[in-house]
Amino acid sequence: MTMPVIGGMVTSLMDSEVYDYDSSFTPTAGEDNLDGFMCDKYAVREFRGQYEPPLYWTIIILGGLGNLTVVWIYLHFRQRLKTMTDVYLLNLAVADLFFLGTLPFWAVEATQGWSFGTGLCKVTSALYKINFFSSMLLLTCISVDRYVVIVQPTMAQNSKRQRLSCSKLVCACVWLLAVVLALPEFTFANVKELEGQSYCTMVYWSNENNRTKILVLALQICMGFCLPLLVIVFCYAGIIRTLLKTRSFQKHKALRVILVVVAVFVLSQLPYNSVLVMEATQAANSTETDCDAAKRFDVVGQVLKSLAYTHACLNPFLYVFVGVRFRRDVLKLLRIYHCWPAKGKLGKIQGGPGRSSVMSDTDTTQALSL
């Protein structure tokens, strides 16, 4: 296959620096380079400078308020941390807050370049990946816990205390595994100079078969999306079969929170993971394309990457608007701190601090009650 020549520039889509968006999900500023010929990505960088900062600051504000509210609820009503799902949701909020803390760096880099040094480049690149893996793993744990509680209620009730103690160990293992899976970002993220500005990007070891890049992409796609998704689908398929055997509408209604949270995460991550599959396939096949196609691919990757980021601010609002008990907890706190009228509907709030803000494990119906 011959390589296209555009304006005197020979381009190849699978050159190691063609992508502005790689497996780290961090914004980069690479140029397509083959035998000294360059594909100018100025238009892509200009689009990023206009598109990213306002979107990122919006995500930071909404996500920060939402996730801090989640943490506030759980820390104030400590007795509510009595189910595995509550423990997992608290850790999910903490993971999102860690991720949101990196977005100001990327917002600044989009307009001014990277001026924070190599160390912060590696840390901020890795923090997104830690958040990505830990979020997906925690959602998987939530699904498994709900499967046990709903499909195996007797076993769940008999092992309630043991499962709660086990949840803390599971969370510790999730965080450790997420850090291990993020090691490629610690290794390959680096600062690169381009047209007088520095950018934080993934710089892979040079090899003719792109093996390192393919392995990193495969790690993210398989461990961070495909395998957890299979477990989640299996668990909810079993839950649905169980619910279909009952006549209680409340059971169907009560499963909305976890189902919606999982669905939003999958829908926000699936498009970008599809782009990563295309990237890995092209890397393996050394697919070639012209400069314009490479730039279009980068812009699409930018938009889908931003979509993947939005999950960090959506989950808390799903809890508030869908989860009845969580909404009641928010109103209780507002009343306690005199931010909400003491009279009216707040006086009708039921359920003491000993009840879970998400679910209770006493039986199947109560476990699904929100």
C-alpha positions in Angstrom: 0.0 0.0 0.0 1.4 3.4 -0.9 1.3 6.2 1.5 -0.7 9.3 0.5 1.2 12.6 -0.1 -0.6 15.7 1.0 0.9 19.1 0.5 4.3 17.5 0.3 3.9 15.6 3.5 3.8 11.8 3.7 1.6 10.6 6.5 0.9 7.3 8.3 -1.9 6.9 10.8 0.0 4.5 12.9 3.2 6.4 13.5 3.9 6.4 17.2 3.1 10.1 17.6 0.1 10.5 15.4 -2.5 10.3 18.1 -3.5 13.2 20.3 -5.5 10.7 22.4 -4.1 7.5 23.7 -4.7 4.9 26.3 -4.0 7.3 29.1 -7.1 9.4 28.3 -4.8 12.4 28.8 -4.7 15.2 26.3 -1.6 15.1 24.2 -0.2 17.1 21.3 1.6 14.6 19.0 2.5 15.2 15.4 2.5 12.6 12.7 6.1 12.0 11.8 7.5 9.7 9.1 11.0 10.0 7.7 11.1 13.7 8.5 7.7 14.6 7.2 5.2 16.2 9.6 1.4 16.3 9.7 0.6 19.7 11.3 -1.9 19.2 14.2 -2.3 22.9 15.0 -6.0 22.8 14.1 -6.5 19.9 16.6 -4.7 21.8 19.3 -6.7 24.9 18.6 -9.9 23.0 18.9 -8.8 21.5 22.1 -7.9 24.9 23.6 -11.4 26.2 22.9 -13.3 23.1 23.8 -11.7 21.6 26.9 -11.3 24.4 29.5 -15.0 25.4 29.8 -16.2 21.8 29.7 -13.6 20.7 32.3 -14.4 23.5 34.7 -18.1 22.7 34.4 -17.3 19.0 35.2 -15.1 20.1 38.1 -17.8 22.3 39.7 -20.7 19.9 39.2 -18.7 16.8 40.1 -17.0 18.4 43.1 -20.3 19.6 44.6 -22.0 16.2 43.9 -19.3 13.9 45.1 -18.5 16.1 48.2 -22.2 15.8 49.1 -22.0 12.0 48.8 -18.9 11.9 51.1 -20.6 14.4 53.5 -23.7 12.2 53.8 -21.7 9.1 54.6 -19.3 10.7 57.0 -22.1 12.5 58.8 -24.4 9.5 59.1 -21.7 6.9 59.8 -24.2 4.3 60.8 -25.4 4.2 57.2 -22.2 2.5 56.2 -23.6 -0.9 57.2 -23.9 -2.5 53.8 -21.3 -3.4 51.2 -22.9 -1.3 48.6 -22.7 1.8 50.8 -19.0 1.2 51.4 -18.5 0.8 47.6 -20.4 4.0 46.8 -18.4 6.0 49.2 -15.2 4.8 47.7 -16.6 5.5 44.2 -17.2 9.1 45.2 -13.6 9.4 46.6 -12.2 8.0 43.3 -14.1 10.6 41.3 -12.9 13.4 43.6 -9.3 12.3 43.0 -9.9 12.4 39.3 -11.6 15.8 39.3 -8.5 17.1 41.1 -6.4 16.5 37.9 -8.7 18.3 35.5 -7.5 21.9 36.3 -4.0 20.8 35.1 -5.4 19.6 31.8 -7.6 22.8 31.4 -4.5 24.9 31.8 -2.4 22.8 29.5 -5.0 23.1 26.7 -4.4 26.8 26.5 -0.9 27.4 27.9 1.0 24.1 27.5 2.3 21.9 30.3 4.4 23.9 32.9 4.1 21.6 35.9 7.0 19.3 35.4 7.5 15.6 34.5 6.5 14.4 38.0 3.1 15.9 37.9 2.7 14.8 34.3 3.1 11.2 35.4 0.9 11.6 38.5 -2.0 13.3 36.7 -1.9 10.9 33.8 -2.0 7.9 36.2 -4.7 9.4 38.4 -7.3 9.2 35.6 -6.4 5.6 34.9 -6.6 4.8 38.7 -10.1 6.4 38.7 -11.1 4.5 35.6 -10.1 1.1 36.8 -11.3 1.6 40.4 -14.7 3.0 39.3 -15.3 0.0 37.0 -14.2 -2.5 39.6 -16.3 -0.8 42.3 -19.4 -0.9 40.1 -18.6 -4.6 39.5 -18.4 -5.2 43.2 -21.8 -3.4 43.7 -23.3 -5.6 41.1 -22.0 -8.8 42.7 -23.2 -7.6 46.1 -26.7 -6.9 44.8 -26.7 -10.3 43.1 -26.0 -12.0 46.4 -28.5 -10.0 48.3 -31.4 -10.4 45.8 -30.7 -13.8 44.3 -29.3 -15.5 47.5 -31.1 -13.6 50.3 -30.8 -16.3 52.9 -27.0 -16.6 52.5 -26.8 -12.8 52.4 -28.6 -12.3 55.7 -26.6 -15.0 57.4 -23.3 -13.6 56.3 -24.2 -9.9 56.7 -21.5 -9.0 59.2 -18.9 -11.0 57.5 -19.7 -9.4 54.1 -19.5 -5.9 55.6 -16.1 -6.6 57.1 -15.0 -8.1 53.8 -16.1 -5.0 51.9 -13.3 -2.9 53.4 -10.7 -5.5 52.4 -12.2 -5.7 48.9 -12.0 -1.9 48.5 -8.3 -2.0 49.6 -7.7 -4.7 46.9 -9.5 -2.6 44.3 -7.4 0.4 45.0 -4.2 -1.6 44.9 -5.1 -3.3 41.7 -6.1 0.0 40.1 -2.6 1.4 41.0 -0.9 -1.6 39.5 -3.0 -1.3 36.3 -2.0 2.4 36.1 1.7 1.6 36.1 2.0 2.2 32.3 1.1 5.8 32.9 3.7 6.2 35.6 6.2 4.7 33.1 5.4 6.3 29.8 3.8 9.7 30.6 6.4 12.4 29.8 6.7 16.0 28.9 7.3 16.7 25.2 8.3 20.0 23.5 6.3 21.1 20.4 6.4 24.4 18.7 7.8 26.2 21.7 5.3 24.7 24.2 5.5 21.7 26.5 2.8 19.0 26.5 2.2 16.0 28.8 1.8 12.9 26.6 2.4 9.2 26.4 5.8 8.5 24.9 6.1 4.7 24.2 9.3 2.8 23.7 10.1 2.7 20.0 9.6 -0.6 18.3 8.6 -1.6 14.8 5.5 -3.5 15.8 4.0 -1.0 18.3 3.9 -3.8 20.8 4.2 -1.6 23.9 1.3 0.6 22.8 -0.9 -2.4 21.8 -0.3 -4.0 25.2 -1.2 -0.8 27.1 -4.4 -0.4 25.0 -5.3 -4.1 25.4 -4.8 -3.8 29.2 -7.3 -0.9 29.4 -9.9 -2.4 27.1 -9.9 -5.9 28.6 -9.3 -5.2 32.4 -11.0 -1.8 32.6 -14.0 -2.5 30.5 -14.7 -5.9 28.8 -14.2 -8.2 31.8 -16.1 -6.0 34.4 -18.9 -5.5 31.9 -19.3 -9.3 31.5 -19.6 -9.7 35.3 -22.1 -6.8 35.5 -24.2 -8.2 32.7 -24.2 -11.7 34.3 -25.2 -10.3 37.7 -28.0 -8.1 36.5 -29.3 -10.9 34.2 -29.7 -13.0 37.4 -31.3 -10.1 39.3 -33.8 -9.5 36.5 -34.8 -13.2 36.4 -35.4 -13.1 40.1 -37.5 -9.9 39.9 -39.6 -11.3 37.1 -40.7 -14.1 39.4 -42.3 -11.6 41.8 -45.4 -9.4 41.6 -44.1 -6.5 43.7 -43.7 -3.3 41.6 -41.6 -1.9 44.4 -38.8 -4.3 43.7 -38.7 -3.3 40.1 -38.8 0.4 41.0 -36.1 0.1 43.7 -33.4 -1.2 41.4 -33.3 2.0 39.4 -30.4 3.6 41.1 -27.8 1.0 40.6 -29.0 0.1 37.1 -28.9 3.8 36.0 -25.5 4.4 37.6 -24.0 1.4 35.8 -25.8 2.3 32.5 -24.5 5.9 32.6 -20.9 4.7 33.2 -21.0 2.1 30.4 -22.6 4.6 28.0 -20.0 7.3 28.8 -17.1 4.9 28.5 -18.2 2.6 25.6 -17.7 5.1 22.8 -14.2 6.0 23.7 -13.3 2.3 24.3 -14.5 1.7 20.8 -12.0 4.3 19.6 -9.3 2.5 21.6 -10.2 -0.7 19.9 -9.8 1.0 16.5 -6.5 2.4 17.6 -5.2 -1.0 18.8 -6.3 -2.6 15.6 -4.6 0.0 13.5 -1.4 -0.3 15.5 -1.4 -4.1 15.0 -2.0 -3.8 11.3 0.1 -0.7 10.7 -2.9 1.0 8.9 -2.0 4.1 6.9 -4.1 7.1 6.2 -3.7 10.8 5.2 -3.2 13.7 7.4 -6.7 15.0 7.2 -8.1 11.7 8.3 -5.7 11.6 11.2 -6.8 15.0 12.4 -10.5 14.1 12.1 -9.8 10.9 14.2 -8.1 13.1 16.8 -11.0 15.5 17.1 -13.5 12.6 17.4 -11.3 11.1 20.1 -11.2 14.5 21.9 -15.0 14.7 22.1 -15.5 11.1 23.2 -12.7 11.4 25.8 -14.6 14.4 27.2 -17.8 12.2 27.3 -15.9 9.6 29.3 -14.9 12.3 31.8 -18.5 13.3 32.5 -19.2 10.2 34.6 -17.3 11.7 37.5 -20.1 14.3 37.9 -23.2 12.3 37.0 -23.4 9.6 39.6 -24.1 11.8 42.7 -26.9 13.6 40.9 -28.4 10.2 39.9 -28.4 9.3 43.6 -30.2 12.5 44.5 -32.9 12.5 41.9 -33.5 8.8 41.7 -32.7 7.5 45.2 -35.4 8.4 47.7 -33.4 7.7 50.8 -30.3 9.5 49.6 -32.5 12.6 48.8 -34.0 12.4 52.3 -30.4 12.3 53.7 -29.5 15.5 51.8 -32.6 17.3 53.1 -31.9 16.1 56.7 -28.4 17.6 56.5 -29.7 20.9 55.0 -32.1 21.0 57.9 -29.5 20.3 60.5 -27.3 23.1 59.2 -30.2 25.5 58.8 -30.0 25.5 55.0 -33.6 24.3 54.6 -36.9 25.2 56.3 -37.5 23.2 59.4 -41.2 22.9 58.7 -43.1 21.3 55.9 -42.2 18.1 54.1 -39.0 17.7 56.1 -41.0 17.0 59.2 -42.3 13.9 57.4 -39.0 12.4 56.7 -38.8 8.9 58.1 -36.0 6.6 58.9 -33.4 7.1 61.6 -29.6 7.3 61.1 -29.4 3.6 61.6 -31.0 2.9 58.2 -28.9 2.6 55.1 -29.0 5.6 52.7 -29.0 3.2 49.8 -30.2 -0.3 50.7 -30.8 -2.6 53.6 -30.1 -6.3 53.7 -32.8 -7.6 55.9 -34.7 -9.2 53.0 -35.1 -9.0 49.3 -37.8 -6.3 49.4 -35.9 -4.1 51.9 -32.6 -4.6 50.1 -34.2 -3.1 47.0 -35.9 -0.3 48.8 -34.7 3.2 48.0 
